[in-house]
Amino acid sequence: MSPRVRPTLVDVAQKAGVSRATASLVVRKSPLVSEDTRALVEAAMAEIGYVYNVGAAGMRAARSRTIGVIIPNLSNTFFGELLAGIDEVIDGAGLATFIAHSGESPAKQDVFVNRMREHGVDGLIVCPAAGTEPGFIARLRDWGMPVGEVLRTSAAGEVDYTGMDQAGGMESAVSLLAELGHSLIGFVAGNLNHSARDERLGAFRSAMRRHKALQPIETVIESTHAAAIALAQSMAAQTSAPTAWICHNDVIALGMHKGFSDSGLVPGRDVSLIGYDNVAEADLVRPGLASVATEPFAIGLHAAQQLLHRIDNPDAPPERRTVPSHLVERGSIGPVGALA
């Protein structure tokens, strides 16, 4: 038995009764084709078993129609929302996404970059692993790789960047706690060394300075539920502990929520607690966790749009975009007078 001949785009065009050029526009998801024609061509593709040869098309167009995304932590749902935003744009543009998890390891990050280069990705979106050296981005640029940083930056001002408004979100959190009568406010920072941590801590310090009557307390812990639970249990036993806490992220805040609750303190009544990033779990605990919404889906959208623009305009100057953040109030915050 002779092997089955692979259907071609000419076969699709003949089956659908259109020109080859029109069939080509459909497989490349061009907006120039009417919905009726698109449906007709797609039905013909399905009937004869035509599969678009991306590799061959990439050779013809000098592009692979793929992009790479490297993120540091897949276990945090925040990054899942970020990826969903990236995929919304990349899929809509007819490209595919390769996703890699660096696990906060610059060495592992380098390995993934090299693998993605081997597969000829058209560009990269990177949330740099903690401890990434500035030379990381310089190497990518020397290779001619279109690249954008997201959420964190290791080469500020030298490459496209999309992130969040750290100052606005922190100011709204500190201001509300001040209005509620809290004067001793703690900030729990993560122990990983990256720009987002530094920016968020800096935003806390600036907001506290603007409210001169407030006293800041800073604590650094591992960004895990277990470490946060232990910290909350320790603070619950101290009479001089802050009456309100702002956490670097919701992972820490949810851990502290449990730690306080397990110690007999009710967030919002006995202590006030604010997280950061407003992940879905913040609304599942009781009382609900107040959190600064940093809009990871929107950040992902902008980062992907930015990369596609960079691919088409490699010599354009670097662009910085920030997405506004805002406080989502829930039951974990309350007036200091209620704390007794």
Sine and cosine of phi, psi and omega as CSV:
sin_phi,cos_phi,sin_psi,cos_psi,sin_omega,cos_omega
0.00,0.00,0.79,-0.61,0.00,-1.00
-0.97,0.25,0.54,-0.84,0.00,-1.00
-0.90,0.44,0.52,-0.85,0.00,-1.00
-0.94,0.34,0.74,-0.68,0.02,-1.00
-0.97,0.26,0.76,-0.65,-0.01,-1.00
-0.93,0.38,0.77,-0.64,0.01,-1.00
-0.88,0.48,0.58,-0.81,0.00,-1.00
-0.94,-0.33,0.12,-0.99,0.03,-1.00
-0.92,0.40,-0.49,0.87,0.08,-1.00
-0.90,0.43,-0.66,0.75,0.04,-1.00
-0.87,0.49,-0.66,0.75,0.02,-1.00
-0.88,0.48,-0.74,0.68,-0.03,-1.00
-0.87,0.49,-0.69,0.72,0.01,-1.00
-0.90,0.43,-0.67,0.74,0.01,-1.00
-0.89,0.45,-0.63,0.78,-0.05,-1.00
-1.00,0.07,-0.23,0.97,-0.02,-1.00
0.96,0.27,0.57,0.82,0.02,-1.00
-0.79,-0.62,0.09,-1.00,0.04,-1.00
-0.98,0.21,0.33,-0.94,0.05,-1.00
-0.89,0.46,-0.60,0.80,0.01,-1.00
-0.87,0.49,-0.65,0.76,0.01,-1.00
-0.92,0.39,-0.67,0.74,0.04,-1.00
-0.88,0.48,-0.61,0.79,0.02,-1.00
-0.90,0.43,-0.65,0.76,0.04,-1.00
-0.88,0.48,-0.60,0.80,-0.01,-1.00
-0.92,0.40,-0.74,0.67,-0.05,-1.00
-0.93,0.38,-0.40,0.92,0.04,-1.00
-1.00,-0.05,0.17,0.99,0.08,-1.00
0.84,0.54,0.64,0.77,0.03,-1.00
-0.95,0.31,0.65,-0.76,0.05,-1.00
-0.97,0.22,-0.02,1.00,-0.05,-1.00
-0.99,0.17,-0.12,0.99,-0.05,-1.00
-0.98,-0.18,0.68,-0.74,0.02,-1.00
-0.93,0.37,0.39,-0.92,-0.02,-1.00
-0.89,0.45,-0.59,0.80,0.02,-1.00
-0.89,0.45,-0.72,0.70,0.01,-1.00
-0.91,0.41,-0.66,0.76,0.02,-1.00
-0.86,0.52,-0.71,0.70,-0.01,-1.00
-0.89,0.45,-0.63,0.78,0.00,-1.00
-0.90,0.43,-0.72,0.70,-0.02,-1.00
-0.93,0.37,-0.67,0.75,0.00,-1.00
-0.90,0.43,-0.57,0.82,0.06,-1.00
-0.91,0.41,-0.64,0.77,0.04,-1.00
-0.91,0.41,-0.64,0.77,0.03,-1.00
-0.87,0.50,-0.71,0.71,-0.02,-1.00
-0.92,0.40,-0.63,0.77,-0.07,-1.00
-0.93,0.37,-0.64,0.77,-0.04,-1.00
-0.99,-0.10,-0.06,1.00,0.06,-1.00
0.98,0.20,0.56,0.83,0.00,-1.00
-0.98,0.21,0.71,-0.70,0.09,-1.00
-0.83,-0.55,0.79,-0.61,0.00,-1.00
-0.91,0.42,0.84,-0.55,-0.01,-1.00
-1.00,0.10,1.00,-0.03,-0.07,-1.00
-0.90,0.43,-0.61,0.79,-0.01,-1.00
-0.88,0.48,-0.73,0.69,0.00,-1.00
-0.92,0.40,-0.65,0.76,0.02,-1.00
-0.90,0.43,-0.61,0.80,0.02,-1.00
-0.90,0.44,-0.63,0.78,0.05,-1.00
-0.90,0.44,-0.63,0.78,0.00,-1.00
-0.94,0.35,-0.60,0.80,-0.09,-1.00
-1.00,-0.09,-0.03,1.00,-0.06,-1.00
0.89,0.46,0.42,0.91,0.07,-1.00
-0.67,-0.75,0.49,-0.87,0.02,-1.00
-1.00,-0.06,-0.21,0.98,-0.07,-1.00
0.85,0.53,0.61,0.80,0.11,-0.99
-0.73,-0.68,0.47,-0.88,0.14,-0.99
-0.76,-0.65,0.42,-0.91,0.04,-1.00
-0.96,-0.29,0.58,-0.81,0.08,-1.00
-0.77,-0.64,0.81,-0.58,0.03,-1.00
-0.87,-0.49,0.87,-0.50,-0.01,-1.00
-0.84,-0.54,0.36,-0.93,-0.12,-0.99
-1.00,0.00,-0.27,0.96,-0.16,-0.99
-0.43,-0.90,0.97,-0.22,0.00,-1.00
-0.99,0.17,-0.26,0.97,-0.05,-1.00
-0.98,0.21,-0.32,0.95,0.02,-1.00
-1.00,0.05,0.85,-0.52,-0.06,-1.00
-0.89,0.46,-0.34,0.94,0.07,-1.00
-0.82,0.57,-0.69,0.72,-0.04,-1.00
-0.95,0.31,-0.44,0.90,0.10,-0.99
-0.90,0.44,-0.65,0.76,0.04,-1.00
-0.92,0.38,-0.62,0.78,0.05,-1.00
-0.86,0.51,-0.72,0.69,0.00,-1.00
-0.89,0.45,-0.60,0.80,0.03,-1.00
-0.89,0.46,-0.64,0.77,0.04,-1.00
-0.91,0.41,-0.66,0.75,0.04,-1.00
-0.88,0.47,-0.72,0.69,-0.05,-1.00
-0.90,0.44,-0.56,0.83,0.01,-1.00
-0.82,0.58,-0.69,0.72,-0.04,-1.00
-0.99,0.17,-0.72,0.70,-0.08,-1.00
-0.91,0.41,-0.70,0.72,0.04,-1.00
-0.90,0.44,-0.64,0.77,0.01,-1.00
-0.90,0.44,-0.43,0.90,0.02,-1.00
-1.00,0.03,0.02,1.00,0.02,-1.00
0.99,0.16,0.35,0.94,0.02,-1.00
-0.96,-0.29,0.26,-0.97,0.07,-1.00
-0.93,-0.37,0.43,-0.91,-0.05,-1.00
-0.89,-0.46,0.77,-0.64,0.17,-0.99
-0.99,-0.16,0.83,-0.55,-0.05,-1.00
-0.94,-0.34,0.73,-0.69,0.04,-1.00
-0.77,-0.64,0.53,-0.85,-0.05,-1.00
-0.92,-0.40,0.93,-0.37,-0.08,-1.00
-0.98,0.19,-0.33,0.94,-0.04,-1.00
0.87,0.49,0.52,0.85,-0.01,-1.00
0.88,0.47,0.46,0.89,0.01,-1.00
-0.92,-0.39,0.93,-0.38,0.06,-1.00
-0.85,0.52,-0.57,0.82,0.02,-1.00
-0.91,0.42,-0.71,0.71,0.04,-1.00
-0.90,0.43,-0.60,0.80,0.05,-1.00
-0.86,0.51,-0.69,0.73,0.03,-1.00
-0.88,0.47,-0.65,0.76,0.02,-1.00
-0.87,0.50,-0.71,0.70,-0.02,-1.00
-0.92,0.40,-0.61,0.79,0.05,-1.00
-0.86,0.51,-0.72,0.70,-0.01,-1.00
-0.90,0.44,-0.64,0.77,0.03,-1.00
-0.91,0.42,-0.63,0.77,0.00,-1.00
-0.93,0.36,-0.58,0.82,0.09,-1.00
-0.89,0.45,-0.66,0.75,0.02,-1.00
-0.87,0.50,-0.56,0.83,0.01,-1.00
-1.00,0.04,0.03,1.00,0.14,-0.99
0.95,0.32,0.58,0.81,0.02,-1.00
-0.87,0.50,0.52,-0.86,-0.04,-1.00
-0.98,0.20,-0.33,0.94,0.00,-1.00
-0.09,-1.00,0.18,-0.98,-0.05,-1.00
-0.76,-0.65,0.63,-0.78,0.23,-0.97
-0.91,-0.41,0.82,-0.57,-0.09,-1.00
-0.79,-0.62,0.76,-0.65,0.26,-0.97
-0.98,-0.19,0.98,-0.18,-0.20,-0.98
-0.84,0.54,0.67,-0.74,0.08,-1.00
-0.90,0.44,0.46,-0.89,0.05,-1.00
-0.83,0.56,0.72,-0.69,0.01,-1.00
1.00,0.07,0.11,0.99,0.03,-1.00
-0.88,0.47,0.75,-0.67,0.00,-1.00
-0.99,0.17,0.51,-0.86,0.03,-1.00
-0.83,0.56,-0.49,0.87,-0.01,-1.00
-0.91,0.42,-0.27,0.96,0.02,-1.00
-0.86,0.52,-0.76,0.65,0.00,-1.00
-0.94,0.34,-0.60,0.80,0.01,-1.00
-0.86,0.51,-0.64,0.77,0.03,-1.00
-0.89,0.45,-0.69,0.72,0.00,-1.00
-0.87,0.49,-0.66,0.75,0.00,-1.00
-0.93,0.38,-0.61,0.79,0.05,-1.00
-0.89,0.46,-0.53,0.85,0.04,-1.00
-0.97,0.22,-0.12,0.99,-0.05,-1.00
0.98,0.21,0.36,0.93,-0.02,-1.00
-1.00,0.09,0.88,-0.48,0.13,-0.99
-0.88,0.47,0.79,-0.61,-0.10,-0.99
-0.57,-0.82,0.53,-0.85,0.12,-0.99
-0.68,-0.73,0.62,-0.78,0.08,-1.00
-1.00,-0.09,0.52,-0.85,-0.01,-1.00
-0.71,-0.70,0.68,-0.73,0.04,-1.00
0.94,0.34,-0.70,0.71,0.02,-1.00
-0.82,-0.58,0.38,-0.92,0.06,-1.00
-0.69,-0.72,0.66,-0.75,0.09,-1.00
-0.93,-0.36,-0.08,1.00,-0.04,-1.00
-0.58,-0.81,0.87,0.49,-0.11,-0.99
-0.81,0.59,0.78,-0.63,0.05,-1.00
1.00,0.09,-0.20,0.98,-0.05,-1.00
-0.99,-0.14,-0.16,0.99,-0.11,-0.99
-0.48,-0.88,0.36,-0.93,0.04,-1.00
-0.85,0.53,0.59,-0.81,-0.02,-1.00
-0.56,-0.83,0.67,-0.74,0.13,-0.99
-0.79,-0.62,0.80,-0.60,-0.01,-1.00
-0.51,-0.86,-0.36,-0.93,-0.07,-1.00
-0.91,-0.42,0.30,-0.96,0.06,-1.00
-0.99,0.12,1.00,-0.03,-0.04,-1.00
-0.91,0.42,-0.67,0.74,-0.10,-1.00
-0.92,0.40,-0.69,0.73,-0.05,-1.00
-0.90,0.44,-0.70,0.71,0.00,-1.00
-0.91,0.42,-0.67,0.75,-0.02,-1.00
-0.93,0.37,-0.64,0.77,0.01,-1.00
-0.87,0.49,-0.65,0.76,0.00,-1.00
-0.91,0.41,-0.58,0.81,0.00,-1.00
-0.94,0.34,-0.75,0.67,-0.02,-1.00
-0.91,0.41,-0.67,0.75,-0.02,-1.00
-0.88,0.48,-0.67,0.74,-0.01,-1.00
-0.92,0.40,-0.67,0.74,0.02,-1.00
-0.89,0.45,-0.61,0.80,0.05,-1.00
-0.90,0.43,-0.67,0.74,0.04,-1.00
-0.88,0.47,-0.53,0.85,0.00,-1.00
-0.99,0.14,0.02,1.00,0.10,-1.00
1.00,-0.09,0.09,1.00,0.02,-1.00
-0.98,0.20,0.73,-0.68,0.05,-1.00
-0.90,-0.43,-0.49,0.87,0.04,-1.00
-0.97,-0.25,0.96,-0.27,-0.12,-0.99
-0.86,-0.51,0.78,-0.62,0.01,-1.00
-0.99,-0.14,0.53,-0.85,0.13,-0.99
-0.84,-0.54,0.79,-0.61,0.00,-1.00
-0.97,-0.26,0.94,-0.35,0.00,-1.00
-0.99,-0.11,0.49,-0.87,0.12,-0.99
-0.98,0.22,0.29,-0.96,-0.08,-1.00
-1.00,-0.07,0.02,1.00,-0.03,-1.00
-0.99,0.11,0.62,-0.79,-0.08,-1.00
-1.00,-0.06,0.99,-0.16,0.08,-1.00
-0.45,-0.89,0.23,-0.97,-0.14,-0.99
-0.90,0.43,-0.59,0.81,-0.04,-1.00
-0.90,0.44,-0.63,0.77,0.06,-1.00
-0.88,0.48,-0.75,0.67,-0.03,-1.00
-0.90,0.44,-0.66,0.75,-0.01,-1.00
-0.91,0.41,-0.66,0.75,-0.03,-1.00
-0.94,0.35,-0.66,0.75,0.06,-1.00
-0.91,0.42,-0.67,0.75,0.05,-1.00
-0.89,0.46,-0.62,0.79,0.02,-1.00
-0.91,0.42,-0.62,0.78,0.05,-1.00
-0.89,0.46,-0.73,0.68,-0.02,-1.00
-0.88,0.47,-0.67,0.74,0.00,-1.00
-0.91,0.42,-0.68,0.73,0.00,-1.00
-0.90,0.44,-0.64,0.76,0.02,-1.00
-0.91,0.41,-0.60,0.80,0.03,-1.00
-0.91,0.42,-0.56,0.83,0.02,-1.00
-0.93,0.38,-0.45,0.89,0.06,-1.00
-0.97,-0.22,1.00,0.09,-0.22,-0.98
-0.87,0.49,-0.39,0.92,-0.04,-1.00
-0.99,0.16,-0.14,0.99,-0.07,-1.00
-1.00,0.03,0.53,-0.85,0.04,-1.00
-0.91,-0.41,0.87,-0.50,0.00,-1.00
-1.00,0.01,0.57,-0.82,0.15,-0.99
-0.79,-0.61,0.81,-0.58,-0.03,-1.00
-0.92,-0.39,0.70,-0.72,0.02,-1.00
-0.73,-0.69,0.65,-0.76,0.02,-1.00
-0.90,-0.44,0.81,-0.59,0.03,-1.00
-0.68,-0.73,0.20,-0.98,0.15,-0.99
-0.91,0.41,0.65,-0.76,-0.08,-1.00
-0.99,0.15,0.93,0.37,0.02,-1.00
-0.71,-0.70,0.37,-0.93,0.07,-1.00
-0.86,0.51,-0.69,0.73,-0.08,-1.00
-0.88,0.48,-0.72,0.70,0.00,-1.00
-0.90,0.43,-0.62,0.78,-0.01,-1.00
-0.94,0.35,-0.63,0.78,0.05,-1.00
-0.87,0.50,-0.72,0.70,-0.01,-1.00
-0.89,0.46,-0.66,0.75,0.02,-1.00
-0.89,0.46,-0.73,0.68,-0.01,-1.00
-0.88,0.48,-0.66,0.75,0.01,-1.00
-0.90,0.44,-0.60,0.80,0.05,-1.00
-0.92,0.39,-0.69,0.73,0.00,-1.00
-0.92,0.38,-0.55,0.84,-0.01,-1.00
-0.89,0.45,-0.42,0.91,-0.03,-1.00
-1.00,0.00,-0.03,1.00,-0.04,-1.00
-0.95,-0.30,0.77,-0.64,-0.01,-1.00
-0.97,0.24,-0.34,0.94,-0.04,-1.00
-0.99,-0.17,0.20,0.98,-0.04,-1.00
-0.94,0.33,0.39,-0.92,0.07,-1.00
-0.82,0.57,0.52,-0.85,0.05,-1.00
-1.00,0.06,-0.20,0.98,0.00,-1.00
-0.59,-0.81,0.54,-0.84,-0.02,-1.00
-0.73,-0.68,0.66,-0.75,0.18,-0.98
-0.89,-0.45,0.75,-0.67,-0.08,-1.00
-0.94,-0.34,0.53,-0.85,-0.01,-1.00
-0.84,0.54,-0.59,0.81,0.05,-1.00
-0.48,-0.88,0.07,-1.00,-0.05,-1.00
-0.97,0.26,-0.36,0.93,0.09,-1.00
-0.87,0.50,-0.75,0.66,0.03,-1.00
-0.92,0.40,-0.71,0.71,-0.06,-1.00
-0.90,0.44,-0.64,0.77,0.02,-1.00
-0.92,0.38,-0.58,0.82,0.09,-1.00
-0.90,0.43,-0.68,0.74,0.03,-1.00
-0.92,0.40,-0.59,0.81,0.06,-1.00
-0.83,0.56,-0.73,0.68,0.01,-1.00
-0.93,0.37,-0.67,0.74,-0.02,-1.00
-0.88,0.48,-0.69,0.72,0.05,-1.00
-0.90,0.43,-0.71,0.70,-0.03,-1.00
-0.88,0.47,-0.68,0.73,0.01,-1.00
-0.91,0.43,-0.40,0.92,0.00,-1.00
-1.00,-0.03,0.06,1.00,0.04,-1.00
1.00,-0.03,0.09,1.00,0.05,-1.00
-0.99,-0.15,0.71,-0.70,-0.01,-1.00
-0.99,-0.15,0.90,-0.45,0.07,-1.00
-0.84,0.54,0.73,-0.68,-0.04,-1.00
1.00,-0.10,-0.37,0.93,0.06,-1.00
-0.92,-0.39,-0.77,0.64,-0.06,-1.00
-0.98,-0.19,-0.33,0.95,0.03,-1.00
-0.36,-0.93,0.55,-0.83,0.04,-1.00
-0.97,-0.23,0.58,-0.81,-0.15,-0.99
-0.60,-0.80,0.78,-0.63,0.03,-1.00
-0.78,-0.62,0.77,-0.64,0.08,-1.00
-0.99,-0.12,-0.16,-0.99,-0.01,-1.00
-0.61,-0.79,0.78,-0.63,0.08,-1.00
0.92,-0.39,-0.35,0.94,0.07,-1.00
0.81,0.58,0.80,0.60,0.08,-1.00
-0.94,0.34,0.28,-0.96,-0.10,-0.99
-0.85,0.52,-0.55,0.83,-0.04,-1.00
-0.90,0.44,-0.34,0.94,-0.01,-1.00
-0.88,0.48,-0.47,0.88,-0.01,-1.00
-1.00,-0.08,0.02,1.00,-0.04,-1.00
-0.99,-0.13,-0.40,0.92,0.03,-1.00
-0.99,0.15,0.31,-0.95,0.02,-1.00
-0.76,-0.65,0.81,-0.59,-0.09,1.00
-0.92,0.40,0.41,-0.91,-0.03,-1.00
-0.85,0.52,0.53,-0.85,-0.03,-1.00
-1.00,0.06,0.89,-0.46,0.15,-0.99
-0.90,0.43,0.63,-0.78,-0.08,-1.00
-0.41,-0.91,0.52,-0.86,0.08,-1.00
-0.99,0.15,0.88,-0.47,0.00,-1.00
-0.98,0.20,0.86,-0.51,-0.05,-1.00
-0.95,-0.31,0.06,1.00,0.16,-0.99
0.82,0.58,0.87,0.49,-0.02,-1.00
-0.88,0.47,-0.55,0.84,0.01,-1.00
-0.89,0.46,-0.72,0.69,0.01,-1.00
-0.91,0.42,-0.61,0.80,0.05,-1.00
-0.89,0.46,-0.67,0.75,0.05,-1.00
-0.88,0.47,-0.67,0.74,0.05,-1.00
-0.83,0.55,-0.77,0.63,-0.05,-1.00
-0.91,0.42,-0.64,0.76,-0.01,-1.00
-0.89,0.46,-0.66,0.75,0.00,-1.00
-0.93,0.37,-0.68,0.74,0.05,-1.00
-0.87,0.49,-0.64,0.76,0.00,-1.00
-0.89,0.45,-0.67,0.74,-0.01,-1.00
-0.92,0.40,-0.68,0.73,0.02,-1.00
-0.87,0.49,-0.62,0.79,0.06,-1.00
-0.91,0.41,-0.63,0.77,0.01,-1.00
-0.91,0.42,-0.65,0.76,0.02,-1.00
-0.87,0.50,-0.65,0.76,-0.01,-1.00
-0.99,0.15,-0.34,0.94,-0.06,-1.00
-0.72,-0.69,0.93,0.36,-0.13,-0.99
-0.88,0.47,-0.39,0.92,-0.07,-1.00
-0.99,-0.16,0.07,1.00,0.01,-1.00
-0.92,0.39,0.49,-0.87,0.01,-1.00
-0.91,0.41,0.47,-0.88,0.00,-1.00
-0.85,0.52,0.58,-0.81,-0.05,-1.00
-0.85,-0.52,0.64,-0.77,0.05,-1.00
-0.88,-0.47,0.81,-0.58,0.04,-1.00
-0.86,-0.51,0.65,-0.76,0.10,-1.00
-0.79,-0.61,0.66,-0.75,0.00,-1.00
-0.98,-0.20,0.77,-0.64,-0.02,-1.00
-0.86,0.51,0.55,-0.83,0.08,-1.00
-0.86,-0.51,0.36,-0.93,-0.02,-1.00
-0.44,-0.90,0.42,-0.91,-0.02,-1.00
-0.99,0.14,0.75,-0.66,0.12,-0.99
-0.97,-0.23,0.93,-0.38,-0.07,-1.00
-0.99,0.15,0.74,-0.68,0.09,-1.00
-0.65,-0.76,-0.12,-0.99,-0.18,-0.98
-0.95,0.33,-0.12,0.99,-0.05,-1.00
-0.98,0.20,0.02,1.00,0.06,-1.00
-0.86,-0.52,0.57,-0.82,0.00,-1.00
-0.34,-0.94,0.17,-0.99,-0.01,-1.00
-0.92,0.39,0.56,-0.83,-0.04,-1.00
-0.89,0.46,-0.47,0.88,0.02,-1.00
-0.89,0.46,-0.38,0.93,-0.02,-1.00
-0.99,0.13,-0.21,0.98,-0.09,-1.00
-0.99,0.13,0.92,-0.39,-0.03,-1.00
-0.44,-0.90,0.00,0.00,0.00,0.00
